[in-house]
Amino acid sequence: MLDDDLAAPLLVFGEVEWEIAVWTDDGRGIRTAEGITIGDVSGPAVVPRAGLLVLPSWHEDLRPAPDPLVTLVRGVVARPPPA
């Protein structure tokens, strides 16, 4: 069973047959709060071609996002919409 923060977007966007990539800012696997390790993830190179970014959760202490992550997300948001 996957963490709900990850399972819901994968289920919803998989239903419409979009290309889905789970990615991290460093391309390394992640460990959910429930202790499940997800090792097959992409790195930040997939972000510039993304049509949609889903950031399903954040740290409980609400720490600021690292500058490289902020730059990636802002780059996607600043793109003109597709024609």
PyMOL Python script that loads the backbone (N, CA, C, O; Angstrom):
from pymol import cmd

cmd.read_pdbstr("""\
ATOM      1  N   MET A   1       0.843  -1.181   0.000  1.00  0.00           N
ATOM      2  CA  MET A   1       0.000   0.000   0.000  1.00  0.00           C
ATOM      3  C   MET A   1       0.884   1.239   0.000  1.00  0.00           C
ATOM      4  O   MET A   1       1.774   1.372   0.841  1.00  0.00           O
ATOM      5  N   LEU A   2       0.643   2.139  -0.936  1.00  0.00           N
ATOM      6  CA  LEU A   2       1.407   3.371  -1.014  1.00  0.00           C
ATOM      7  C   LEU A   2       0.808   4.440  -0.119  1.00  0.00           C
ATOM      8  O   LEU A   2      -0.387   4.431   0.177  1.00  0.00           O
ATOM      9  N   ASP A   3       1.634   5.331   0.292  1.00  0.00           N
ATOM     10  CA  ASP A   3       1.203   6.511   1.020  1.00  0.00           C
ATOM     11  C   ASP A   3       0.134   7.236   0.198  1.00  0.00           C
ATOM     12  O   ASP A   3       0.284   7.376  -1.016  1.00  0.00           O
ATOM     13  N   ASP A   4      -0.950   7.700   0.848  1.00  0.00           N
ATOM     14  CA  ASP A   4      -2.035   8.376   0.132  1.00  0.00           C
ATOM     15  C   ASP A   4      -1.559   9.584  -0.656  1.00  0.00           C
ATOM     16  O   ASP A   4      -2.107   9.880  -1.718  1.00  0.00           O
ATOM     17  N   ASP A   5      -0.540  10.293  -0.152  1.00  0.00           N
ATOM     18  CA  ASP A   5      -0.039  11.472  -0.853  1.00  0.00           C
ATOM     19  C   ASP A   5       0.538  11.112  -2.212  1.00  0.00           C
ATOM     20  O   ASP A   5       0.542  11.943  -3.120  1.00  0.00           O
ATOM     21  N   LEU A   6       1.015   9.909  -2.363  1.00  0.00           N
ATOM     22  CA  LEU A   6       1.583   9.460  -3.628  1.00  0.00           C
ATOM     23  C   LEU A   6       0.582   8.632  -4.421  1.00  0.00           C
ATOM     24  O   LEU A   6       0.517   8.752  -5.645  1.00  0.00           O
ATOM     25  N   ALA A   7      -0.189   7.806  -3.754  1.00  0.00           N
ATOM     26  CA  ALA A   7      -1.114   6.901  -4.439  1.00  0.00           C
ATOM     27  C   ALA A   7      -2.211   7.645  -5.189  1.00  0.00           C
ATOM     28  O   ALA A   7      -2.528   7.284  -6.323  1.00  0.00           O
ATOM     29  N   ALA A   8      -2.789   8.658  -4.592  1.00  0.00           N
ATOM     30  CA  ALA A   8      -3.915   9.360  -5.229  1.00  0.00           C
ATOM     31  C   ALA A   8      -3.516   9.993  -6.560  1.00  0.00           C
ATOM     32  O   ALA A   8      -4.205   9.766  -7.555  1.00  0.00           O
ATOM     33  N   PRO A   9      -2.433  10.780  -6.629  1.00  0.00           N
ATOM     34  CA  PRO A   9      -2.066  11.342  -7.934  1.00  0.00           C
ATOM     35  C   PRO A   9      -1.716  10.261  -8.969  1.00  0.00           C
ATOM     36  O   PRO A   9      -2.057  10.406 -10.143  1.00  0.00           O
ATOM     37  N   LEU A  10      -1.049   9.194  -8.554  1.00  0.00           N
ATOM     38  CA  LEU A  10      -0.710   8.133  -9.494  1.00  0.00           C
ATOM     39  C   LEU A  10      -1.963   7.466 -10.041  1.00  0.00           C
ATOM     40  O   LEU A  10      -2.035   7.159 -11.231  1.00  0.00           O
ATOM     41  N   LEU A  11      -2.935   7.245  -9.193  1.00  0.00           N
ATOM     42  CA  LEU A  11      -4.181   6.627  -9.628  1.00  0.00           C
ATOM     43  C   LEU A  11      -4.962   7.556 -10.561  1.00  0.00           C
ATOM     44  O   LEU A  11      -5.389   7.140 -11.638  1.00  0.00           O
ATOM     45  N   VAL A  12      -5.145   8.792 -10.154  1.00  0.00           N
ATOM     46  CA  VAL A  12      -5.940   9.740 -10.937  1.00  0.00           C
ATOM     47  C   VAL A  12      -5.304  10.003 -12.298  1.00  0.00           C
ATOM     48  O   VAL A  12      -5.976   9.899 -13.324  1.00  0.00           O
ATOM     49  N   PHE A  13      -4.034  10.338 -12.319  1.00  0.00           N
ATOM     50  CA  PHE A  13      -3.409  10.701 -13.589  1.00  0.00           C
ATOM     51  C   PHE A  13      -3.060   9.485 -14.433  1.00  0.00           C
ATOM     52  O   PHE A  13      -2.923   9.606 -15.650  1.00  0.00           O
ATOM     53  N   GLY A  14      -2.915   8.334 -13.827  1.00  0.00           N
ATOM     54  CA  GLY A  14      -2.723   7.103 -14.578  1.00  0.00           C
ATOM     55  C   GLY A  14      -3.979   6.710 -15.330  1.00  0.00           C
ATOM     56  O   GLY A  14      -3.901   6.110 -16.402  1.00  0.00           O
ATOM     57  N   GLU A  15      -5.140   7.043 -14.777  1.00  0.00           N
ATOM     58  CA  GLU A  15      -6.417   6.732 -15.425  1.00  0.00           C
ATOM     59  C   GLU A  15      -6.590   7.464 -16.753  1.00  0.00           C
ATOM     60  O   GLU A  15      -7.251   6.950 -17.655  1.00  0.00           O
ATOM     61  N   VAL A  16      -6.012   8.640 -16.885  1.00  0.00           N
ATOM     62  CA  VAL A  16      -6.129   9.390 -18.129  1.00  0.00           C
ATOM     63  C   VAL A  16      -4.936   9.129 -19.041  1.00  0.00           C
ATOM     64  O   VAL A  16      -4.747   9.817 -20.044  1.00  0.00           O
ATOM     65  N   GLU A  17      -4.145   8.143 -18.687  1.00  0.00           N
ATOM     66  CA  GLU A  17      -3.014   7.669 -19.478  1.00  0.00           C
ATOM     67  C   GLU A  17      -1.975   8.744 -19.768  1.00  0.00           C
ATOM     68  O   GLU A  17      -1.428   8.804 -20.869  1.00  0.00           O
ATOM     69  N   TRP A  18      -1.709   9.573 -18.801  1.00  0.00           N
ATOM     70  CA  TRP A  18      -0.627  10.538 -18.926  1.00  0.00           C
ATOM     71  C   TRP A  18       0.679   9.827 -18.617  1.00  0.00           C
ATOM     72  O   TRP A  18       0.703   8.836 -17.888  1.00  0.00           O
ATOM     73  N   GLU A  19       1.754  10.339 -19.173  1.00  0.00           N
ATOM     74  CA  GLU A  19       3.072   9.838 -18.792  1.00  0.00           C
ATOM     75  C   GLU A  19       3.358  10.390 -17.398  1.00  0.00           C
ATOM     76  O   GLU A  19       3.315  11.600 -17.174  1.00  0.00           O
ATOM     77  N   ILE A  20       3.645   9.499 -16.480  1.00  0.00           N
ATOM     78  CA  ILE A  20       3.842   9.894 -15.087  1.00  0.00           C
ATOM     79  C   ILE A  20       5.279   9.622 -14.673  1.00  0.00           C
ATOM     80  O   ILE A  20       5.838   8.570 -14.985  1.00  0.00           O
ATOM     81  N   ALA A  21       5.866  10.568 -13.976  1.00  0.00           N
ATOM     82  CA  ALA A  21       7.209  10.384 -13.428  1.00  0.00           C
ATOM     83  C   ALA A  21       7.196  10.816 -11.969  1.00  0.00           C
ATOM     84  O   ALA A  21       6.812  11.942 -11.652  1.00  0.00           O
ATOM     85  N   VAL A  22       7.607   9.938 -11.101  1.00  0.00           N
ATOM     86  CA  VAL A  22       7.825  10.304  -9.701  1.00  0.00           C
ATOM     87  C   VAL A  22       9.267  10.774  -9.632  1.00  0.00           C
ATOM     88  O   VAL A  22      10.178  10.058 -10.048  1.00  0.00           O
ATOM     89  N   TRP A  23       9.477  11.967  -9.112  1.00  0.00           N
ATOM     90  CA  TRP A  23      10.822  12.523  -9.114  1.00  0.00           C
ATOM     91  C   TRP A  23      11.150  13.138  -7.765  1.00  0.00           C
ATOM     92  O   TRP A  23      10.269  13.494  -6.983  1.00  0.00           O
ATOM     93  N   THR A  24      12.432  13.249  -7.524  1.00  0.00           N
ATOM     94  CA  THR A  24      12.928  13.922  -6.327  1.00  0.00           C
ATOM     95  C   THR A  24      13.950  14.955  -6.761  1.00  0.00           C
ATOM     96  O   THR A  24      14.460  14.899  -7.880  1.00  0.00           O
ATOM     97  N   ASP A  25      14.246  15.886  -5.892  1.00  0.00           N
ATOM     98  CA  ASP A  25      15.193  16.937  -6.268  1.00  0.00           C
ATOM     99  C   ASP A  25      16.611  16.432  -6.444  1.00  0.00           C
ATOM    100  O   ASP A  25      17.452  17.138  -7.002  1.00  0.00           O
ATOM    101  N   ASP A  26      16.892  15.217  -5.977  1.00  0.00           N
ATOM    102  CA  ASP A  26      18.242  14.671  -6.143  1.00  0.00           C
ATOM    103  C   ASP A  26      18.265  13.343  -6.906  1.00  0.00           C
ATOM    104  O   ASP A  26      19.330  12.751  -7.080  1.00  0.00           O
ATOM    105  N   GLY A  27      17.107  12.874  -7.361  1.00  0.00           N
ATOM    106  CA  GLY A  27      17.045  11.636  -8.124  1.00  0.00           C
ATOM    107  C   GLY A  27      17.216  10.367  -7.301  1.00  0.00           C
ATOM    108  O   GLY A  27      17.266   9.268  -7.852  1.00  0.00           O
ATOM    109  N   ARG A  28      17.305  10.518  -5.988  1.00  0.00           N
ATOM    110  CA  ARG A  28      17.431   9.339  -5.117  1.00  0.00           C
ATOM    111  C   ARG A  28      16.056   8.903  -4.657  1.00  0.00           C
ATOM    112  O   ARG A  28      15.105   9.684  -4.678  1.00  0.00           O
ATOM    113  N   GLY A  29      15.960   7.669  -4.248  1.00  0.00           N
ATOM    114  CA  GLY A  29      14.698   7.134  -3.746  1.00  0.00           C
ATOM    115  C   GLY A  29      14.201   7.898  -2.537  1.00  0.00           C
ATOM    116  O   GLY A  29      14.923   8.696  -1.939  1.00  0.00           O
ATOM    117  N   ILE A  30      12.951   7.636  -2.193  1.00  0.00           N
ATOM    118  CA  ILE A  30      12.341   8.291  -1.038  1.00  0.00           C
ATOM    119  C   ILE A  30      11.769   7.241  -0.098  1.00  0.00           C
ATOM    120  O   ILE A  30      11.482   6.113  -0.500  1.00  0.00           O
ATOM    121  N   ARG A  31      11.612   7.624   1.134  1.00  0.00           N
ATOM    122  CA  ARG A  31      11.010   6.760   2.143  1.00  0.00           C
ATOM    123  C   ARG A  31       9.791   7.486   2.678  1.00  0.00           C
ATOM    124  O   ARG A  31       9.901   8.619   3.147  1.00  0.00           O
ATOM    125  N   THR A  32       8.637   6.851   2.615  1.00  0.00           N
ATOM    126  CA  THR A  32       7.403   7.482   3.079  1.00  0.00           C
ATOM    127  C   THR A  32       7.357   7.480   4.600  1.00  0.00           C
ATOM    128  O   THR A  32       8.153   6.813   5.260  1.00  0.00           O
ATOM    129  N   ALA A  33       6.417   8.231   5.139  1.00  0.00           N
ATOM    130  CA  ALA A  33       6.234   8.273   6.587  1.00  0.00           C
ATOM    131  C   ALA A  33       5.876   6.900   7.140  1.00  0.00           C
ATOM    132  O   ALA A  33       6.123   6.609   8.310  1.00  0.00           O
ATOM    133  N   GLU A  34       5.294   6.061   6.291  1.00  0.00           N
ATOM    134  CA  GLU A  34       4.915   4.712   6.708  1.00  0.00           C
ATOM    135  C   GLU A  34       6.073   3.728   6.612  1.00  0.00           C
ATOM    136  O   GLU A  34       5.926   2.559   6.967  1.00  0.00           O
ATOM    137  N   GLY A  35       7.227   4.195   6.133  1.00  0.00           N
ATOM    138  CA  GLY A  35       8.413   3.352   6.057  1.00  0.00           C
ATOM    139  C   GLY A  35       8.589   2.616   4.738  1.00  0.00           C
ATOM    140  O   GLY A  35       9.467   1.759   4.635  1.00  0.00           O
ATOM    141  N   ILE A  36       7.784   2.921   3.728  1.00  0.00           N
ATOM    142  CA  ILE A  36       7.912   2.280   2.422  1.00  0.00           C
ATOM    143  C   ILE A  36       8.965   3.026   1.617  1.00  0.00           C
ATOM    144  O   ILE A  36       8.922   4.253   1.525  1.00  0.00           O
ATOM    145  N   THR A  37       9.904   2.302   1.038  1.00  0.00           N
ATOM    146  CA  THR A  37      10.936   2.917   0.211  1.00  0.00           C
ATOM    147  C   THR A  37      10.544   2.813  -1.251  1.00  0.00           C
ATOM    148  O   THR A  37      10.181   1.740  -1.732  1.00  0.00           O
ATOM    149  N   ILE A  38      10.618   3.928  -1.949  1.00  0.00           N
ATOM    150  CA  ILE A  38      10.341   3.984  -3.381  1.00  0.00           C
ATOM    151  C   ILE A  38      11.655   4.359  -4.051  1.00  0.00           C
ATOM    152  O   ILE A  38      12.136   5.485  -3.924  1.00  0.00           O
ATOM    153  N   GLY A  39      12.226   3.398  -4.765  1.00  0.00           N
ATOM    154  CA  GLY A  39      13.551   3.604  -5.317  1.00  0.00           C
ATOM    155  C   GLY A  39      13.585   3.985  -6.780  1.00  0.00           C
ATOM    156  O   GLY A  39      14.576   4.553  -7.239  1.00  0.00           O
ATOM    157  N   ASP A  40      12.533   3.691  -7.529  1.00  0.00           N
ATOM    158  CA  ASP A  40      12.523   3.965  -8.962  1.00  0.00           C
ATOM    159  C   ASP A  40      11.946   5.353  -9.209  1.00  0.00           C
ATOM    160  O   ASP A  40      10.778   5.497  -9.571  1.00  0.00           O
ATOM    161  N   VAL A  41      12.778   6.372  -9.010  1.00  0.00           N
ATOM    162  CA  VAL A  41      12.338   7.748  -9.195  1.00  0.00           C
ATOM    163  C   VAL A  41      13.263   8.452 -10.178  1.00  0.00           C
ATOM    164  O   VAL A  41      14.409   8.052 -10.381  1.00  0.00           O
ATOM    165  N   SER A  42      12.742   9.494 -10.772  1.00  0.00           N
ATOM    166  CA  SER A  42      13.533  10.312 -11.687  1.00  0.00           C
ATOM    167  C   SER A  42      14.150  11.463 -10.918  1.00  0.00           C
ATOM    168  O   SER A  42      13.787  11.739  -9.774  1.00  0.00           O
ATOM    169  N   GLY A  43      15.081  12.120 -11.562  1.00  0.00           N
ATOM    170  CA  GLY A  43      15.691  13.313 -10.989  1.00  0.00           C
ATOM    171  C   GLY A  43      15.044  14.564 -11.557  1.00  0.00           C
ATOM    172  O   GLY A  43      14.049  14.483 -12.278  1.00  0.00           O
ATOM    173  N   PRO A  44      15.600  15.706 -11.239  1.00  0.00           N
ATOM    174  CA  PRO A  44      15.009  16.975 -11.653  1.00  0.00           C
ATOM    175  C   PRO A  44      15.016  17.210 -13.161  1.00  0.00           C
ATOM    176  O   PRO A  44      14.369  18.146 -13.630  1.00  0.00           O
ATOM    177  N   ALA A  45      15.718  16.403 -13.922  1.00  0.00           N
ATOM    178  CA  ALA A  45      15.760  16.583 -15.376  1.00  0.00           C
ATOM    179  C   ALA A  45      14.395  16.402 -16.029  1.00  0.00           C
ATOM    180  O   ALA A  45      14.175  16.903 -17.132  1.00  0.00           O
ATOM    181  N   VAL A  46      13.467  15.690 -15.369  1.00  0.00           N
ATOM    182  CA  VAL A  46      12.131  15.486 -15.959  1.00  0.00           C
ATOM    183  C   VAL A  46      11.227  16.705 -15.783  1.00  0.00           C
ATOM    184  O   VAL A  46      10.212  16.816 -16.471  1.00  0.00           O
ATOM    185  N   VAL A  47      11.568  17.603 -14.893  1.00  0.00           N
ATOM    186  CA  VAL A  47      10.679  18.722 -14.554  1.00  0.00           C
ATOM    187  C   VAL A  47      10.463  19.700 -15.710  1.00  0.00           C
ATOM    188  O   VAL A  47       9.317  20.083 -15.946  1.00  0.00           O
ATOM    189  N   PRO A  48      11.487  20.123 -16.437  1.00  0.00           N
ATOM    190  CA  PRO A  48      11.243  21.119 -17.487  1.00  0.00           C
ATOM    191  C   PRO A  48      10.245  20.691 -18.557  1.00  0.00           C
ATOM    192  O   PRO A  48       9.620  21.552 -19.176  1.00  0.00           O
ATOM    193  N   ARG A  49      10.077  19.403 -18.794  1.00  0.00           N
ATOM    194  CA  ARG A  49       9.120  18.964 -19.815  1.00  0.00           C
ATOM    195  C   ARG A  49       7.764  18.556 -19.228  1.00  0.00           C
ATOM    196  O   ARG A  49       6.895  18.064 -19.949  1.00  0.00           O
ATOM    197  N   ALA A  50       7.589  18.757 -17.942  1.00  0.00           N
ATOM    198  CA  ALA A  50       6.334  18.370 -17.290  1.00  0.00           C
ATOM    199  C   ALA A  50       5.186  19.271 -17.723  1.00  0.00           C
ATOM    200  O   ALA A  50       5.337  20.486 -17.850  1.00  0.00           O
ATOM    201  N   GLY A  51       4.039  18.646 -17.945  1.00  0.00           N
ATOM    202  CA  GLY A  51       2.834  19.409 -18.231  1.00  0.00           C
ATOM    203  C   GLY A  51       2.097  19.790 -16.958  1.00  0.00           C
ATOM    204  O   GLY A  51       1.287  20.717 -16.944  1.00  0.00           O
ATOM    205  N   LEU A  52       2.391  19.055 -15.886  1.00  0.00           N
ATOM    206  CA  LEU A  52       1.733  19.276 -14.604  1.00  0.00           C
ATOM    207  C   LEU A  52       2.651  18.759 -13.505  1.00  0.00           C
ATOM    208  O   LEU A  52       3.219  17.673 -13.623  1.00  0.00           O
ATOM    209  N   LEU A  53       2.794  19.524 -12.457  1.00  0.00           N
ATOM    210  CA  LEU A  53       3.543  19.080 -11.282  1.00  0.00           C
ATOM    211  C   LEU A  53       2.579  18.897 -10.130  1.00  0.00           C
ATOM    212  O   LEU A  53       1.743  19.762  -9.870  1.00  0.00           O
ATOM    213  N   VAL A  54       2.690  17.779  -9.440  1.00  0.00           N
ATOM    214  CA  VAL A  54       1.902  17.531  -8.239  1.00  0.00           C
ATOM    215  C   VAL A  54       2.893  17.403  -7.092  1.00  0.00           C
ATOM    216  O   VAL A  54       3.733  16.502  -7.090  1.00  0.00           O
ATOM    217  N   LEU A  55       2.799  18.286  -6.135  1.00  0.00           N
ATOM    218  CA  LEU A  55       3.646  18.237  -4.951  1.00  0.00           C
ATOM    219  C   LEU A  55       2.734  17.850  -3.793  1.00  0.00           C
ATOM    220  O   LEU A  55       2.162  18.717  -3.132  1.00  0.00           O
ATOM    221  N   PRO A  56       2.596  16.542  -3.547  1.00  0.00           N
ATOM    222  CA  PRO A  56       1.541  16.076  -2.662  1.00  0.00           C
ATOM    223  C   PRO A  56       1.743  16.292  -1.169  1.00  0.00           C
ATOM    224  O   PRO A  56       0.769  16.268  -0.416  1.00  0.00           O
ATOM    225  N   SER A  57       2.947  16.498  -0.729  1.00  0.00           N
ATOM    226  CA  SER A  57       3.135  16.669   0.713  1.00  0.00           C
ATOM    227  C   SER A  57       4.415  17.435   0.983  1.00  0.00           C
ATOM    228  O   SER A  57       5.224  17.674   0.086  1.00  0.00           O
ATOM    229  N   TRP A  58       4.578  17.812   2.237  1.00  0.00           N
ATOM    230  CA  TRP A  58       5.802  18.517   2.633  1.00  0.00           C
ATOM    231  C   TRP A  58       6.154  18.086   4.042  1.00  0.00           C
ATOM    232  O   TRP A  58       5.373  17.398   4.699  1.00  0.00           O
ATOM    233  N   HIS A  59       7.286  18.472   4.492  1.00  0.00           N
ATOM    234  CA  HIS A  59       7.755  18.118   5.829  1.00  0.00           C
ATOM    235  C   HIS A  59       6.845  18.715   6.897  1.00  0.00           C
ATOM    236  O   HIS A  59       6.335  19.825   6.745  1.00  0.00           O
ATOM    237  N   GLU A  60       6.652  17.974   7.963  1.00  0.00           N
ATOM    238  CA  GLU A  60       5.779  18.441   9.049  1.00  0.00           C
ATOM    239  C   GLU A  60       6.266  19.738   9.683  1.00  0.00           C
ATOM    240  O   GLU A  60       5.464  20.529  10.181  1.00  0.00           O
ATOM    241  N   ASP A  61       7.579  19.957   9.666  1.00  0.00           N
ATOM    242  CA  ASP A  61       8.106  21.178  10.288  1.00  0.00           C
ATOM    243  C   ASP A  61       8.034  22.392   9.351  1.00  0.00           C
ATOM    244  O   ASP A  61       8.465  23.486   9.715  1.00  0.00           O
ATOM    245  N   LEU A  62       7.485  22.192   8.138  1.00  0.00           N
ATOM    246  CA  LEU A  62       7.290  23.263   7.160  1.00  0.00           C
ATOM    247  C   LEU A  62       8.581  23.995   6.801  1.00  0.00           C
ATOM    248  O   LEU A  62       8.571  25.202   6.556  1.00  0.00           O
ATOM    249  N   ARG A  63       9.683  23.264   6.773  1.00  0.00           N
ATOM    250  CA  ARG A  63      10.960  23.882   6.402  1.00  0.00           C
ATOM    251  C   ARG A  63      10.882  24.464   4.995  1.00  0.00           C
ATOM    252  O   ARG A  63      10.123  23.967   4.163  1.00  0.00           O
ATOM    253  N   PRO A  64      11.657  25.511   4.721  1.00  0.00           N
ATOM    254  CA  PRO A  64      11.635  26.099   3.377  1.00  0.00           C
ATOM    255  C   PRO A  64      12.154  25.092   2.339  1.00  0.00           C
ATOM    256  O   PRO A  64      12.991  24.240   2.634  1.00  0.00           O
ATOM    257  N   ALA A  65      11.639  25.219   1.143  1.00  0.00           N
ATOM    258  CA  ALA A  65      12.113  24.368   0.046  1.00  0.00           C
ATOM    259  C   ALA A  65      13.520  24.809  -0.351  1.00  0.00           C
ATOM    260  O   ALA A  65      13.839  25.997  -0.293  1.00  0.00           O
ATOM    261  N   PRO A  66      14.358  23.861  -0.752  1.00  0.00           N
ATOM    262  CA  PRO A  66      15.697  24.234  -1.220  1.00  0.00           C
ATOM    263  C   PRO A  66      15.593  25.124  -2.475  1.00  0.00           C
ATOM    264  O   PRO A  66      14.691  24.949  -3.294  1.00  0.00           O
ATOM    265  N   ASP A  67      16.507  26.057  -2.607  1.00  0.00           N
ATOM    266  CA  ASP A  67      16.476  26.992  -3.739  1.00  0.00           C
ATOM    267  C   ASP A  67      16.408  26.292  -5.101  1.00  0.00           C
ATOM    268  O   ASP A  67      15.648  26.734  -5.964  1.00  0.00           O
ATOM    269  N   PRO A  68      17.181  25.205  -5.329  1.00  0.00           N
ATOM    270  CA  PRO A  68      17.073  24.551  -6.648  1.00  0.00           C
ATOM    271  C   PRO A  68      15.673  24.020  -6.935  1.00  0.00           C
ATOM    272  O   PRO A  68      15.229  24.058  -8.083  1.00  0.00           O
ATOM    273  N   LEU A  69      14.972  23.528  -5.925  1.00  0.00           N
ATOM    274  CA  LEU A  69      13.603  23.040  -6.103  1.00  0.00           C
ATOM    275  C   LEU A  69      12.665  24.193  -6.428  1.00  0.00           C
ATOM    276  O   LEU A  69      11.814  24.079  -7.311  1.00  0.00           O
ATOM    277  N   VAL A  70      12.818  25.293  -5.721  1.00  0.00           N
ATOM    278  CA  VAL A  70      11.991  26.478  -5.984  1.00  0.00           C
ATOM    279  C   VAL A  70      12.211  26.964  -7.415  1.00  0.00           C
ATOM    280  O   VAL A  70      11.253  27.317  -8.103  1.00  0.00           O
ATOM    281  N   THR A  71      13.453  26.985  -7.860  1.00  0.00           N
ATOM    282  CA  THR A  71      13.781  27.424  -9.219  1.00  0.00           C
ATOM    283  C   THR A  71      13.128  26.511 -10.250  1.00  0.00           C
ATOM    284  O   THR A  71      12.585  26.996 -11.243  1.00  0.00           O
ATOM    285  N   LEU A  72      13.171  25.193 -10.031  1.00  0.00           N
ATOM    286  CA  LEU A  72      12.538  24.251 -10.953  1.00  0.00           C
ATOM    287  C   LEU A  72      11.036  24.496 -11.066  1.00  0.00           C
ATOM    288  O   LEU A  72      10.494  24.586 -12.167  1.00  0.00           O
ATOM    289  N   VAL A  73      10.384  24.600  -9.939  1.00  0.00           N
ATOM    290  CA  VAL A  73       8.929  24.781  -9.929  1.00  0.00           C
ATOM    291  C   VAL A  73       8.560  26.133 -10.567  1.00  0.00           C
ATOM    292  O   VAL A  73       7.624  26.210 -11.361  1.00  0.00           O
ATOM    293  N   ARG A  74       9.281  27.168 -10.223  1.00  0.00           N
ATOM    294  CA  ARG A  74       8.981  28.477 -10.806  1.00  0.00           C
ATOM    295  C   ARG A  74       9.173  28.469 -12.321  1.00  0.00           C
ATOM    296  O   ARG A  74       8.442  29.146 -13.044  1.00  0.00           O
ATOM    297  N   GLY A  75      10.149  27.707 -12.800  1.00  0.00           N
ATOM    298  CA  GLY A  75      10.364  27.609 -14.242  1.00  0.00           C
ATOM    299  C   GLY A  75       9.176  26.988 -14.950  1.00  0.00           C
ATOM    300  O   GLY A  75       8.808  27.430 -16.039  1.00  0.00           O
ATOM    301  N   VAL A  76       8.574  25.979 -14.356  1.00  0.00           N
ATOM    302  CA  VAL A  76       7.394  25.347 -14.953  1.00  0.00           C
ATOM    303  C   VAL A  76       6.203  26.301 -14.902  1.00  0.00           C
ATOM    304  O   VAL A  76       5.459  26.417 -15.876  1.00  0.00           O
ATOM    305  N   VAL A  77       6.021  26.972 -13.792  1.00  0.00           N
ATOM    306  CA  VAL A  77       4.888  27.877 -13.632  1.00  0.00           C
ATOM    307  C   VAL A  77       5.000  29.061 -14.604  1.00  0.00           C
ATOM    308  O   VAL A  77       3.983  29.553 -15.094  1.00  0.00           O
ATOM    309  N   ALA A  78       6.215  29.518 -14.882  1.00  0.00           N
ATOM    310  CA  ALA A  78       6.421  30.695 -15.727  1.00  0.00           C
ATOM    311  C   ALA A  78       6.289  30.396 -17.223  1.00  0.00           C
ATOM    312  O   ALA A  78       6.215  31.323 -18.030  1.00  0.00           O
ATOM    313  N   ARG A  79       6.258  29.127 -17.598  1.00  0.00           N
ATOM    314  CA  ARG A  79       6.157  28.788 -19.022  1.00  0.00           C
ATOM    315  C   ARG A  79       4.818  29.240 -19.587  1.00  0.00           C
ATOM    316  O   ARG A  79       3.802  29.220 -18.892  1.00  0.00           O
ATOM    317  N   PRO A  80       4.826  29.650 -20.859  1.00  0.00           N
ATOM    318  CA  PRO A  80       3.532  29.956 -21.481  1.00  0.00           C
ATOM    319  C   PRO A  80       2.735  28.673 -21.665  1.00  0.00           C
ATOM    320  O   PRO A  80       3.318  27.602 -21.837  1.00  0.00           O
ATOM    321  N   PRO A  81       1.415  28.766 -21.632  1.00  0.00           N
ATOM    322  CA  PRO A  81       0.604  27.550 -21.824  1.00  0.00           C
ATOM    323  C   PRO A  81       0.794  27.010 -23.239  1.00  0.00           C
ATOM    324  O   PRO A  81       1.120  27.760 -24.160  1.00  0.00           O
ATOM    325  N   PRO A  82       0.588  25.698 -23.404  1.00  0.00           N
ATOM    326  CA  PRO A  82       0.730  25.144 -24.753  1.00  0.00           C
ATOM    327  C   PRO A  82      -0.320  25.709 -25.700  1.00  0.00           C
ATOM    328  O   PRO A  82      -1.432  26.051 -25.296  1.00  0.00           O
ATOM    329  N   ALA A  83       0.054  25.794 -26.944  1.00  0.00           N
ATOM    330  CA  ALA A  83      -0.859  26.351 -27.958  1.00  0.00           C
ATOM    331  C   ALA A  83      -1.925  25.348 -28.357  1.00  0.00           C
ATOM    332  O   ALA A  83      -2.774  25.649 -29.196  1.00  0.00           O
TER     333      ALA A  83
END
""", "prot")
cmd.dss("prot")
cmd.show_as("cartoon", "prot")
cmd.util.cbc("prot")
cmd.orient("prot")
